[in-house]
Amino acid sequence: MTSRAWTAGALSLLIYTLITLVLGRDVLTHLGTSIVNDPGDPLLTAAILKWNATHVPLTDSWYQFPIFFPTRDTLTFSEHLLGISVIASPIYWVTRDAVVTYNLTLLLTYPLCGIAMFALVHRLTGSAAGAFVAGLAFAFAPYRVSQLPHIQMLAAFWAPLALLGLHAYLETGKRWWLALYGVTWMLQGAANGYALVFFSLLVGLWTLWFVVLRGRWHALAMIAVATVIALVPLAPVLYKYATVHAYYGFVRSEGEIRAFSADIAAVLCAPPSLTFWGWLRVLCLPEGELFPGAALMVLSMLGLVWMFTRAWQADAARGIMMVSVLRWLLLAIAASYLVVILVLLVSGPFMFEIGPLHVSASGVRKPIEVAGLSLFLALVLSAGVRDTLKRAPVIGFYLLSALLTWALALGPTLVYMGKAGRPGPFRWLMALPGMDSLRVPARFWLMSMLCLAVVAGIVVAEFVRGRSRRVALITVLITGPAVLSDGWVDRLGIAALPGPVPGADLLRGATVFDVPPDNIGRDIAAVFRAVDGGWKAVNGYSGWGPSYYWALVAAGRAEADDLLTPFQRFGDLHVLVGVDAPRLQALVEHQAGATVLAQNQSLVLYKLPRRDSARSRPAGQRVAVRELRSQCSAIDLSKAIDGDEETFWQCGLFDDRQALTLDLGDTRTVGAIVHSLGSQYWLSPLALSAETSSDGTTWSPAWSGNVLSQAIQGGMDDPRHLRIVLTFTPREARFVRLMAKPLDRQVPWSIAELQLWSASQTH
């Protein structure tokens, strides 16, 4: 880069920083007393960043993030954020404050994303004007507003630098550019697990486009070697995550993946906090606010028009009339259907008649297919397009990649306005290893925004090329504010931190349970307090959780008497209870040896001594079940005794018709029932009752009561297959009858596998 380029880069960085200071003025004035946006995921990631700054990565102690006690390796339940800690850890070492570290790191992602994109586009175009606009488009995109709770999605500044390294290596052949690519690719993957997969796919497309299709085999080998070397630091972490997730049985269902996929109409869904576009809210789903910005779309369309204009001029020079007419016809068809798509997106289905002409459209699927096929055929027939892509491959690549990554963001099934259509390209990726752990295809949009920012920069650079500096300045003064206004918010929001814990100085190294657990606010606060205060939390909050945690939350909600028992056997237990929860206070105070250690305006801190608790398990012989009978879901009864814990019998009835009767064929000794939930651990019943009979007429009670404690213990014993064990005095019986009480009347009684045993054993 020339001195003029360095000056332009420094000035751009200064402008990006000043804009960030304006947006983050409230954050800066409350730097250590509030957290950006909300007290949810930001508190979790703030805790992880502190954990990384105070523990040696990749060691066993580093993986023991102090949540979900006594579960091990809980750091693997969330993003590890090491690629962000490169920036955050030095800040923590200076400030010694987790909240200050998080807030400053988040604010830094804005200018860092801007200058990284500036460097990439300046390398591609040599234009400071284009690079500056591209940096604005990437650093202050509307999508970043919707992702404010997720710092890992904001920390995307390594990706443009990795692409810069690849482009510069192809241009110069210098290996240190490959080193830049390898290091920044590794850091981007270490900053965001989604980016590790999604950005790697973009890099793969880049390699195919710029290297493989051009037969640059030496460059391909060198890029492959650099990637393998860069993968080495990540390999131990990936292996650990893979083995731990396999042990706990962590898999996303296709239904969950579809729920976090974007709708085609999501490009018209803007974050509500946007100053100028917050009103645009078409079918906004979780993670589905994909509005790219009006200015960015205009610049992208200008880039597309520029490509086609050059291609048309090349074709016209060849003078092939028939081919030219056919292409015009195909483009006219495509344009007509694109208009239909826009009308459908804006106003929904329509129908009108003009004389004999009848026009109607009820869904977007067919228009997209026709428009796409027409455009594809027009491209195939155009030698000019092929020539243009050879002469201007960069803009072609980033335009096509933006389109493809948007298609991938739509998930395994294409959906328009909530109506499912054909399978999407993301379905192809679901066959790859590790893809069953990524539940948010919509985050592919981050790659789309990266590509569109590059396109915007190239378009501005092409417009000002050969023109005066005055024209370039005017262009920047028009396009820059336009791009910035699309993602503008008055200010970044802030939220209050969790209140102090009474007796916090007594808790370092202790085990603390903040009751009742809730999987949301209380648990998030408990996680942050544990890391910040230096203790272990029974509570937890992350992308994954141990199988027993749903039952634990339910036990807290039900204020079950044995809520605390499963954790006291591991040692002394400290319990935090809100002063506004007298029944929970009474529950804790009734425990043997309970003492009050401290209290403030909102919380009471208790200490409970270690307490051995009896745990029962089946013993003796497994008793074969000859037949199952029930008036509910009779067709699926065999799935409860087929030996496969991935198949289920489920019943949505909550009356006498749900009764499940096990016929043993003849009188046998029975003393234990094992009720397995398999992998559907969130469907634990609240209570179960069991009766036995020798003749099917006279019944004797065997077991009855709340089973949440058994479910918690079952999840601790076998994380993959949560089994509830009911034990009772052995007796002779031919029939066993079960009834269930649900946690919620919307949740069915579910059994993956049902076993009977002749005896039980307490230990």
Residue pairs with C-beta under 8 A, 6 or more apart in sequence:
1 9
1 122
4 128
5 122
5 128
8 122
8 128
8 131
8 132
9 115
9 118
9 119
9 122
9 128
9 131
12 114
12 115
12 118
12 128
12 131
12 132
12 135
13 111
13 114
13 115
13 118
15 132
16 110
16 111
16 114
16 115
16 135
16 136
16 139
17 110
17 111
19 110
19 140
19 484
20 107
20 110
20 111
21 28
22 491
23 110
23 489
23 491
23 492
24 36
24 103
24 107
24 491
24 492
25 491
26 34
26 491
26 492
26 493
26 494
27 34
27 36
27 103
27 106
27 107
27 492
27 494
28 103
28 107
30 494
31 99
31 100
31 103
31 104
32 97
32 99
32 100
32 103
33 99
33 496
33 497
34 99
34 494
34 495
34 496
34 497
35 42
35 43
35 46
35 99
35 102
35 103
35 494
35 495
35 497
36 42
36 102
36 103
36 106
36 107
36 148
36 492
36 493
36 494
36 495
37 148
37 149
37 492
37 493
37 494
37 495
38 149
38 493
38 495
39 495
39 496
39 497
39 498
39 521
39 524
39 525
40 149
40 520
40 521
40 524
41 149
41 150
41 524
42 102
42 106
42 149
42 151
42 495
43 497
43 498
43 524
43 525
43 527
43 528
44 78
44 524
44 527
44 528
44 541
44 542
45 79
45 81
45 102
45 150
45 151
45 152
46 98
46 99
46 101
46 102
46 528
47 98
47 527
47 528
47 530
47 531
47 532
48 65
48 75
48 78
48 79
48 80
48 81
48 531
49 81
49 84
49 85
49 88
49 89
49 92
49 98
49 101
49 102
49 105
50 92
50 98
50 101
50 531
50 532
51 62
51 65
51 75
51 531
52 62
52 80
52 81
52 82
52 85
52 88
52 89
53 85
53 88
53 89
53 92
53 93
53 101
54 92
55 61
55 62
56 62
57 80
57 82
57 85
58 236
58 237
62 75
63 72
63 73
63 74
63 75
63 76
63 240
64 72
64 73
64 74
64 75
65 74
65 75
65 77
65 78
65 531
66 74
66 530
66 531
66 535
66 536
66 537
67 74
67 77
67 526
67 527
67 530
67 536
67 537
67 539
67 540
67 541
67 542
68 74
68 77
68 537
68 538
68 539
68 540
68 542
68 545
68 546
68 549
69 511
69 536
69 537
69 538
69 567
69 570
70 567
70 570
70 716
71 540
71 546
71 716
71 719
73 240
73 244
74 540
74 542
76 240
76 241
76 244
76 245
77 540
77 542
77 543
77 544
77 545
78 542
78 543
78 544
79 152
79 192
79 193
79 543
80 190
80 237
81 88
81 151
81 152
81 190
81 191
82 190
82 191
82 237
83 155
83 158
83 186
83 187
83 188
83 189
83 190
83 191
83 192
84 105
84 151
84 152
84 155
84 191
86 187
87 105
87 108
87 112
87 155
88 101
88 102
88 105
91 100
91 101
91 104
91 105
92 98
92 101
95 101
95 104
98 528
98 531
98 532
99 497
102 151
105 151
105 155
106 151
106 154
109 151
109 154
109 155
109 156
109 157
110 139
110 140
110 144
110 154
111 139
112 155
112 157
113 135
113 138
113 139
113 154
113 156
113 157
113 160
114 135
114 136
114 138
114 139
114 140
115 135
115 157
116 135
116 138
116 157
116 158
116 159
116 160
116 161
116 164
117 131
117 134
117 135
117 137
117 138
117 139
117 160
117 450
117 453
117 454
117 457
118 131
118 132
118 134
118 135
119 131
119 160
119 161
119 164
120 131
120 134
120 160
120 161
120 163
120 164
120 167
120 454
121 127
121 130
121 131
121 134
121 135
121 453
121 454
121 457
121 458
121 461
122 128
122 130
122 131
123 164
123 167
123 168
124 167
124 394
124 454
124 457
124 458
124 461
125 131
125 457
125 458
125 461
125 462
126 461
127 457
127 460
127 461
127 464
127 465
127 472
128 472
129 460
129 461
129 464
129 472
129 473
129 475
129 476
130 456
130 457
130 458
130 459
130 460
130 461
130 462
130 464
131 457
131 461
132 476
132 480
133 299
133 456
133 457
133 460
133 476
133 479
133 480
133 483
134 453
134 454
134 456
134 457
134 458
134 460
135 453
135 457
136 480
136 483
136 484
137 293
137 295
137 296
137 299
137 449
137 452
137 453
137 456
137 457
137 483
138 156
138 160
138 449
138 450
138 453
140 483
140 484
140 487
140 488
141 292
141 293
141 296
141 449
141 453
141 486
141 487
142 270
142 271
142 274
142 277
142 289
142 291
142 292
142 293
142 486
142 487
143 289
143 290
143 291
143 292
143 445
143 446
143 449
143 487
144 153
144 154
144 487
145 271
145 273
145 274
145 289
145 487
145 489
146 271
146 287
146 289
147 153
147 154
147 446
148 154
148 492
148 493
152 191
152 192
152 193
152 194
152 195
153 192
153 194
153 443
153 446
155 191
155 192
156 188
156 191
156 192
156 195
156 446
156 450
158 184
158 185
158 187
158 188
158 191
159 184
159 188
159 195
159 199
159 202
159 450
160 450
161 180
161 184
162 180
162 181
162 184
162 185
162 188
162 199
162 203
163 181
163 203
163 206
164 177
164 180
164 181
165 177
165 178
165 179
165 180
165 181
165 182
165 184
166 177
166 181
166 203
166 206
166 207
166 210
166 223
167 210
167 394
168 174
168 177
168 180
169 175
169 177
169 178
169 181
169 219
169 222
169 223
170 210
170 211
170 216
170 219
175 222
178 222
178 223
178 226
179 226
181 223
181 226
181 230
182 226
182 227
182 229
182 230
183 230
185 199
185 200
185 203
185 227
185 230
186 230
186 231
186 233
186 234
188 195
188 196
188 199
189 195
189 196
189 199
189 200
189 234
190 196
190 233
190 234
190 237
193 438
194 438
194 440
194 443
194 446
195 446
196 234
197 434
197 435
197 438
198 405
198 408
198 443
198 444
198 446
198 447
199 447
201 405
201 408
201 429
201 447
202 401
202 405
202 447
202 450
202 451
203 227
205 397
205 401
205 404
206 397
206 401
207 220
207 223
209 393
209 397
210 216
210 393
210 397
211 219
211 220
211 223
212 220
242 434
245 437
245 544
247 719
247 720
248 544
248 546
248 547
248 719
248 720
249 547
249 679
249 719
249 720
249 721
250 437
250 544
251 436
251 437
251 679
252 436
252 437
252 438
252 439
254 412
254 430
256 439
257 411
257 412
257 430
257 438
257 439
257 440
257 441
258 411
258 412
258 413
258 415
259 285
259 286
259 439
260 286
260 287
260 411
260 439
260 440
260 441
260 442
261 288
261 409
261 410
261 411
261 412
261 413
261 415
261 424
261 426
261 441
261 442
262 285
262 287
262 288
262 290
262 409
262 410
262 411
262 441
262 442
262 445
263 269
263 283
263 285
263 288
263 410
263 415
263 416
263 417
263 418
264 345
264 364
264 368
264 410
264 414
264 415
264 416
264 417
265 282
265 283
265 345
265 364
265 416
265 417
266 282
266 283
266 284
266 285
266 288
266 289
266 290
266 291
266 442
267 290
267 291
267 292
267 345
267 406
268 280
268 282
268 283
268 291
268 345
268 346
269 280
269 281
269 282
269 283
269 284
269 285
269 288
269 289
269 290
269 291
270 277
270 278
270 279
270 280
270 281
270 289
270 291
271 278
271 289
271 291
271 489
272 278
272 281
273 489
273 493
274 291
274 486
274 487
274 488
274 489
275 485
275 488
275 489
275 490
276 485
276 486
276 488
277 291
277 293
277 294
277 486
280 291
282 345
283 417
283 418
285 442
287 440
287 442
287 443
288 442
290 406
290 409
290 442
290 445
290 448
291 486
292 300
292 448
292 449
292 452
292 486
293 483
293 486
293 487
294 482
294 486
295 456
295 479
295 482
295 483
295 485
295 486
296 452
296 453
296 456
296 483
296 486
297 452
299 455
299 456
299 459
299 460
299 479
299 483
300 399
300 402
300 452
300 455
300 456
300 459
302 459
303 395
303 399
303 455
303 456
303 458
303 459
304 399
306 395
306 459
306 462
307 385
307 388
307 389
307 392
307 395
307 396
307 399
308 385
310 384
310 388
310 391
310 392
311 382
311 384
311 385
311 387
311 388
312 382
312 384
313 384
314 383
314 384
314 387
314 388
315 323
315 324
315 327
315 382
315 383
315 384
316 324
316 384
318 383
318 384
323 381
326 381
327 378
327 381
327 382
330 374
330 375
330 377
330 378
330 381
331 374
331 375
331 378
333 370
333 371
333 374
334 370
334 371
334 374
334 375
334 378
337 367
337 368
337 370
337 371
337 374
338 367
338 371
340 361
340 367
341 364
341 367
341 368
341 371
343 350
343 361
344 350
344 361
344 363
344 364
344 367
344 416
345 364
348 417
349 360
349 361
349 362
349 363
350 360
350 361
351 358
351 359
351 360
351 361
352 359
352 360
353 359
361 367
363 416
363 419
363 421
364 416
364 417
364 421
365 414
365 416
365 421
365 422
379 385
388 396
389 396
394 454
394 458
395 455
395 458
395 459
398 451
398 452
398 454
398 455
398 458
399 451
399 455
401 447
401 451
402 448
402 451
402 452
402 455
404 425
405 444
405 445
405 447
405 448
405 451
406 444
406 445
406 448
407 424
407 425
407 426
408 424
408 425
408 426
408 429
408 441
408 444
409 426
409 441
409 442
409 443
409 444
409 445
409 448
410 424
410 426
410 441
411 424
411 426
411 441
411 442
412 423
412 424
412 426
412 427
412 430
412 441
413 420
413 421
413 422
413 423
413 424
413 427
414 420
414 421
414 422
414 423
414 424
415 421
426 441
426 444
429 435
430 436
456 479
456 483
460 475
460 476
460 479
463 475
464 471
464 472
464 475
497 528
498 525
498 528
498 529
499 600
499 602
499 603
500 600
501 507
501 529
501 533
501 576
501 603
501 605
502 597
502 598
502 599
502 600
502 603
502 604
502 605
503 597
503 598
503 605
504 529
504 533
506 574
506 597
506 598
506 605
507 533
507 534
507 535
507 574
507 605
508 533
508 534
508 535
509 534
509 535
509 536
510 535
510 536
510 572
510 574
511 535
511 536
511 537
511 538
511 567
511 570
511 571
511 572
511 573
511 574
512 526
512 529
512 530
512 535
512 536
512 537
512 538
512 574
512 575
512 576
513 537
513 538
513 539
513 564
513 567
513 573
513 574
513 575
513 576
514 522
514 523
514 525
514 526
514 529
514 537
514 538
514 539
514 575
514 576
515 556
515 563
515 564
515 575
515 576
515 577
515 581
515 584
515 588
516 522
516 553
516 556
516 557
516 559
516 563
516 581
516 584
517 523
517 526
517 538
517 539
517 549
517 552
517 553
517 556
518 553
518 556
518 557
519 541
519 545
519 549
519 553
520 541
522 539
523 539
523 540
523 541
524 541
526 537
526 539
526 540
526 541
526 576
527 537
527 539
527 540
527 541
527 542
529 535
529 537
530 536
530 537
530 539
535 574
538 552
538 567
538 573
540 546
540 549
546 715
546 716
546 719
547 681
547 715
547 719
547 720
547 722
548 681
548 711
548 712
548 713
548 714
548 715
548 716
548 722
549 715
550 681
550 682
550 684
551 681
551 684
551 708
551 711
551 712
551 715
551 722
552 563
552 708
552 712
554 684
554 686
554 708
554 743
555 562
555 563
555 706
555 708
555 709
555 712
556 563
558 686
558 706
558 708
559 583
559 584
559 587
560 706
560 708
560 709
561 587
562 706
562 708
562 709
563 587
563 708
563 709
564 573
564 575
564 588
564 591
564 608
565 611
565 613
565 709
566 613
566 709
566 712
566 713
566 716
567 573
568 608
568 609
568 610
568 611
568 613
569 610
569 611
569 612
569 613
570 610
571 610
572 607
572 608
572 609
572 610
573 607
573 608
573 610
574 597
574 605
574 606
574 607
574 608
575 588
575 605
575 606
575 607
575 608
576 603
576 604
576 605
576 606
577 584
577 585
577 588
577 603
577 604
577 606
578 584
578 602
578 603
578 604
579 585
579 599
579 601
579 602
579 603
579 604
580 602
585 604
588 594
588 606
588 608
589 606
591 608
591 611
592 609
592 611
593 608
593 609
593 611
594 606
594 607
594 608
595 606
595 607
596 604
596 605
596 606
597 605
597 606
597 607
598 604
598 605
599 605
614 762
614 763
615 713
615 762
615 763
616 672
616 725
616 727
616 760
616 761
616 762
616 763
617 672
617 725
617 727
617 760
617 761
617 763
618 671
618 672
618 674
618 725
618 727
618 755
618 757
618 759
618 760
618 761
619 671
619 672
619 757
619 758
619 759
619 760
619 761
620 669
620 671
620 672
620 730
620 757
620 758
620 759
620 760
621 757
621 758
621 759
622 755
622 756
622 757
622 758
623 664
623 668
623 669
623 670
623 756
623 757
623 758
624 664
624 665
625 641
625 662
625 663
625 664
625 754
625 756
626 663
626 664
626 665
627 662
627 663
627 665
628 637
628 638
628 640
628 641
628 649
628 660
628 661
628 662
628 663
628 754
629 637
629 660
629 661
629 663
630 637
630 651
630 657
630 658
630 659
630 660
630 661
631 653
631 657
631 658
631 659
632 651
632 652
632 653
632 657
632 658
633 649
633 650
633 651
636 648
636 649
636 650
637 649
639 647
639 648
639 649
640 648
640 649
640 660
640 751
640 752
640 753
640 754
641 753
641 754
642 753
643 753
644 752
644 753
645 676
645 678
645 679
645 721
645 752
645 753
646 678
646 679
646 752
647 752
648 678
648 680
648 750
648 751
648 752
649 750
649 751
650 683
650 748
650 749
650 750
650 751
651 658
651 660
651 740
651 748
651 749
652 748
652 749
654 741
654 742
654 745
658 739
658 740
658 749
659 737
659 738
659 739
660 737
660 738
660 739
660 751
660 754
661 696
661 735
661 736
661 737
662 735
662 736
662 737
662 738
662 754
662 756
663 734
663 735
664 670
664 733
664 734
664 735
664 736
664 756
665 734
666 734
667 694
667 732
667 733
667 734
668 732
668 733
668 734
668 758
669 730
669 731
669 732
669 758
669 759
670 692
670 702
670 730
670 731
670 733
670 736
670 756
670 757
670 758
671 727
671 728
671 729
671 730
671 731
671 757
671 758
671 759
671 760
672 725
672 726
672 727
672 728
672 756
672 757
672 758
672 759
672 760
673 690
673 703
673 725
673 726
673 736
673 738
673 754
673 755
673 756
673 757
674 723
674 724
674 725
674 726
674 753
674 754
674 755
674 756
674 757
675 688
675 707
675 723
675 724
675 725
675 726
675 738
675 751
675 754
676 721
676 722
676 723
676 724
676 751
676 752
676 753
676 754
676 755
677 683
677 684
677 711
677 714
677 721
677 722
677 723
677 724
677 750
677 751
677 752
678 721
678 722
678 752
678 753
679 720
679 721
679 752
680 750
680 752
681 711
681 715
681 722
683 747
683 748
683 749
683 750
684 707
684 708
684 711
684 722
684 724
684 743
685 707
685 740
685 741
685 742
685 743
685 749
686 706
686 707
686 708
686 741
686 742
686 743
687 704
687 705
687 706
687 707
687 740
687 741
688 703
688 704
688 705
688 707
688 724
688 726
688 738
688 739
688 740
688 741
689 701
689 703
689 704
689 705
689 738
689 739
690 701
690 702
690 703
690 704
690 726
690 728
690 736
690 737
690 738
691 699
691 700
691 701
691 702
691 736
691 737
692 699
692 700
692 702
692 731
692 733
692 735
692 736
692 737
693 699
693 700
693 733
693 734
693 735
693 736
693 737
694 732
694 733
694 734
694 735
695 734
695 735
696 734
696 735
699 737
700 731
700 733
702 726
702 728
702 729
702 731
702 736
703 726
703 727
703 728
707 724
707 726
710 724
710 725
710 726
711 722
711 724
713 725
714 722
714 723
714 724
714 725
715 722
717 723
721 752
725 760
727 760
727 762
728 760
730 758
730 759
730 760
736 756
738 754
740 749
742 748
742 749
